[in-house]
Amino acid sequence: MPKEKKTLKELKKKDMKALYCIMKVLVKSILHRIHREKTSKEAMEKLEETYKREFAVQKVKFQVLHLQFDTMKMTSTESV
């Protein structure tokens, strides 16, 4: 039993170090998104979810701009 407690304590300590490292490298504008997470796994999952969502939004915006560009036509009064 004491060995299991020691192992659990070591794992928690390593997780806290990992969480600290994650938070240390983030800028304040991103840090607020994970400040309530208790483990490094929760923090990483939250960051992954956030960036997947942001990437999806950027992808849609790019597609809209690309479509707008493709549909643009020069009129006879415009020159290059």
PASEBA-1860 file (N, C-alpha, C; in nm, 3 decimals):
! residues 80
1> MPKEKKTL> 0.080/-0.121/0.000/0.000/0.000/0.000/0.085/0.128/0.000 ~ 0.189/0.136/0.083/0.271/0.258/0.083/0.335/0.286/-0.053 ~ 0.373/0.179/-0.125/0.434/0.198/-0.257/0.334/0.257/-0.355 ~ 0.208/0.213/-0.347/0.103/0.266/-0.434/0.079/0.414/-0.406 ~ 0.078/0.450/-0.278/0.061/0.591/-0.242/0.175/0.675/-0.295 ~ 0.297/0.620/-0.285/0.414/0.693/-0.333/0.406/0.711/-0.485 ~ 0.366/0.606/-0.554/0.354/0.614/-0.699/0.248/0.715/-0.739 ~ 0.133/0.712/-0.672/0.026/0.807/-0.701/0.072/0.949/-0.675
9> KELKKKDM> 0.142/0.968/-0.566/0.193/1.101/-0.531/0.293/1.149/-0.637 ~ 0.379/1.059/-0.684/0.476/1.095/-0.788/0.406/1.131/-0.918 ~ 0.302/1.056/-0.953/0.227/1.084/-1.076/0.158/1.220/-1.068 ~ 0.100/1.250/-0.952/0.035/1.380/-0.934/0.137/1.493/-0.943 ~ 0.254/1.471/-0.888/0.359/1.572/-0.891/0.405/1.596/-1.036 ~ 0.422/1.488/-1.112/0.461/1.501/-1.253/0.353/1.573/-1.333 ~ 0.227/1.542/-1.303/0.117/1.607/-1.374/0.114/1.756/-1.343 ~ 0.137/1.793/-1.218/0.139/1.934/-1.181/0.254/2.006/-1.250
17> KALYCIMK> 0.368/1.939/-1.263/0.482/1.999/-1.334/0.446/2.020/-1.481 ~ 0.380/1.921/-1.541/0.340/1.932/-1.682/0.240/2.045/-1.700 ~ 0.143/2.055/-1.610/0.044/2.163/-1.617/0.112/2.299/-1.602 ~ 0.206/2.307/-1.511/0.282/2.431/-1.491/0.356/2.469/-1.620 ~ 0.420/2.372/-1.683/0.495/2.399/-1.807/0.402/2.447/-1.918 ~ 0.285/2.385/-1.928/0.188/2.426/-2.029/0.147/2.571/-2.005 ~ 0.114/2.603/-1.881/0.069/2.738/-1.849/0.180/2.841/-1.862 ~ 0.301/2.799/-1.837/0.416/2.890/-1.843/0.442/2.940/-1.985
25> VLVKSILH> 0.417/2.857/-2.086/0.450/2.896/-2.223/0.335/2.969/-2.294 ~ 0.220/2.975/-2.233/0.105/3.040/-2.296/0.101/3.188/-2.266 ~ 0.056/3.266/-2.363/0.037/3.408/-2.341/-0.095/3.428/-2.265 ~ -0.109/3.542/-2.202/-0.226/3.568/-2.118/-0.358/3.556/-2.194 ~ -0.357/3.594/-2.320/-0.482/3.589/-2.398/-0.531/3.446/-2.419 ~ -0.441/3.349/-2.408/-0.479/3.209/-2.424/-0.489/3.140/-2.288 ~ -0.409/3.184/-2.194/-0.405/3.123/-2.061/-0.541/3.123/-1.993 ~ -0.619/3.227/-2.013/-0.749/3.235/-1.946/-0.841/3.121/-1.986
33> RIHREKTS> -0.814/3.057/-2.101/-0.899/2.948/-2.148/-0.880/2.820/-2.069 ~ -0.764/2.804/-2.006/-0.737/2.678/-1.936/-0.708/2.697/-1.787 ~ -0.724/2.816/-1.735/-0.683/2.841/-1.596/-0.762/2.761/-1.493 ~ -0.877/2.709/-1.530/-0.957/2.630/-1.434/-0.931/2.479/-1.442 ~ -0.854/2.438/-1.540/-0.828/2.295/-1.558/-0.738/2.244/-1.445 ~ -0.767/2.123/-1.397/-0.694/2.068/-1.282/-0.578/1.978/-1.321 ~ -0.580/1.921/-1.442/-0.472/1.832/-1.484/-0.416/1.877/-1.619 ~ -0.297/1.828/-1.649/-0.236/1.863/-1.776/-0.318/1.806/-1.892
41> KEAMEKLE> -0.377/1.690/-1.872/-0.459/1.629/-1.978/-0.580/1.718/-2.008 ~ -0.648/1.765/-1.904/-0.764/1.853/-1.923/-0.723/1.981/-1.995 ~ -0.608/2.035/-1.959/-0.560/2.159/-2.022/-0.532/2.136/-2.170 ~ -0.465/2.026/-2.201/-0.433/1.997/-2.341/-0.560/1.970/-2.422 ~ -0.656/1.900/-2.364/-0.782/1.874/-2.434/-0.856/2.004/-2.462 ~ -0.856/2.096/-2.366/-0.922/2.225/-2.383/-0.854/2.307/-2.493 ~ -0.721/2.308/-2.493/-0.647/2.380/-2.596/-0.672/2.319/-2.734 ~ -0.672/2.188/-2.739/-0.697/2.119/-2.867/-0.836/2.151/-2.920
49> ETYKREFA> -0.934/2.148/-2.832/-1.072/2.179/-2.871/-1.082/2.324/-2.921 ~ -1.019/2.415/-2.850/-1.022/2.556/-2.886/-0.959/2.579/-3.023 ~ -0.842/2.522/-3.046/-0.773/2.545/-3.173/-0.840/2.474/-3.289 ~ -0.901/2.359/-3.264/-0.976/2.292/-3.371/-1.091/2.381/-3.416 ~ -1.160/2.439/-3.321/-1.273/2.528/-3.350/-1.226/2.651/-3.426 ~ -1.117/2.713/-3.381/-1.065/2.832/-3.448/-1.018/2.799/-3.589 ~ -0.955/2.683/-3.606/-0.909/2.643/-3.738/-1.027/2.623/-3.832 ~ -1.134/2.563/-3.780/-1.254/2.541/-3.863/-1.314/2.675/-3.908
57> VQKVKFQV> -1.318/2.772/-3.819/-1.371/2.904/-3.853/-1.283/2.970/-3.959 ~ -1.153/2.963/-3.942/-1.062/3.021/-4.041/-1.077/2.953/-4.177 ~ -1.097/2.824/-4.175/-1.113/2.749/-4.300/-1.238/2.795/-4.375 ~ -1.348/2.813/-4.301/-1.472/2.859/-4.363/-1.455/3.000/-4.418 ~ -1.389/3.088/-4.342/-1.367/3.226/-4.389/-1.283/3.225/-4.517 ~ -1.182/3.140/-4.520/-1.099/3.130/-4.640/-1.181/3.082/-4.759 ~ -1.267/2.984/-4.737/-1.351/2.932/-4.845/-1.443/3.040/-4.900 ~ -1.500/3.121/-4.811/-1.588/3.231/-4.854/-1.508/3.332/-4.937
65> LHLQFDTM> -1.391/3.371/-4.888/-1.309/3.465/-4.963/-1.268/3.408/-5.098 ~ -1.235/3.281/-5.100/-1.195/3.217/-5.225/-1.312/3.217/-5.324 ~ -1.430/3.189/-5.277/-1.550/3.191/-5.362/-1.578/3.331/-5.414 ~ -1.566/3.431/-5.327/-1.585/3.570/-5.369/-1.483/3.609/-5.475 ~ -1.360/3.568/-5.458/-1.256/3.599/-5.555/-1.286/3.532/-5.689 ~ -1.328/3.406/-5.684/-1.358/3.333/-5.808/-1.475/3.394/-5.884 ~ -1.568/3.455/-5.812/-1.686/3.509/-5.879/-1.668/3.654/-5.924 ~ -1.557/3.714/-5.890/-1.532/3.851/-5.933/-1.501/3.855/-6.082
73> KMTSTESV> -1.551/3.954/-6.149/-1.524/3.971/-6.291/-1.490/4.117/-6.316 ~ -1.402/4.136/-6.407/-1.366/4.274/-6.443/-1.474/4.328/-6.535 ~ -1.510/4.451/-6.512/-1.604/4.517/-6.603/-1.525/4.583/-6.716 ~ -1.595/4.627/-6.815/-1.528/4.687/-6.930/-1.463/4.821/-6.896 ~ -1.507/4.883/-6.785/-1.450/5.013/-6.746/-1.324/4.997/-6.661 ~ -1.298/4.877/-6.612/-1.181/4.854/-6.528/-1.061/4.818/-6.614 ~ -0.945/4.858/-6.567/-0.821/4.821/-6.637/-0.723/4.761/-6.537 ~ -0.625/4.696/-6.591/-0.529/4.627/-6.506/-0.425/4.723/-6.455
END
